Amino acid sequence: MYRFFVQPQVDAITQKLAGYELLLRSYSHDYWVTPKDFTALPMEQQVSLSYQEITNILQKPSR
């Protein structure tokens, strides 16, 4: 199982949100870990998973 986790990127000077980073993780032995082989997940699935996360980000109210 694969999933993208969202990490906010904050400007160090202004302390304002500059964007987001999507971190791909695979589930292994009860933990989410960095995949050993990023090509194991086909690009079409990576795009679909990232689209879902981006949609979730955009639907959340801004702080």
Residue pairs with C-beta under 8 A, 6 or more apart in sequence:
1 26
1 27
2 24
2 25
2 26
2 27
2 35
2 41
2 45
2 46
2 49
3 24
3 25
3 27
3 32
3 49
4 22
4 23
4 24
4 25
4 49
4 50
4 52
4 53
5 22
5 23
5 25
5 32
6 20
6 21
6 22
6 23
6 53
6 56
6 57
7 20
7 21
7 22
7 23
8 17
8 19
8 20
8 21
9 17
9 18
9 19
9 20
9 21
10 16
10 17
10 18
11 17
11 18
20 57
22 50
22 53
22 54
23 34
24 34
24 35
24 38
24 41
24 46
24 49
25 32
25 33
25 34
25 35
26 32
26 33
26 34
26 35
26 41
27 33
35 41
